[in-house]
């Protein structure tokens, strides 16, 4: 008698194969970039946010959150759009 995970394994495997076929081989605008600036901006944002929590400053916490969001979402999207 098959176990619960064995019942789900076949559909999940088929779904993974279907999704893999939908992904393009290589997008011309997705050249590898140096991740260091993004990581530094994220670390800066976490540090500012932590300091903001320690001194109970909503402004510093907001600046930290915005820096993390900028480093993880906005800059990569902006660079992608600039290359297209």
Secondary structure, 3 states (H helix, E strand, C coil): CCCHHHHHHHHHHHHHHHHHHHCCCCCCCCCCCCCHHHHHHHHHHHHHHHHHHHCCCHHHHHHHHHHHHHHHHHHHHHHHHHHC
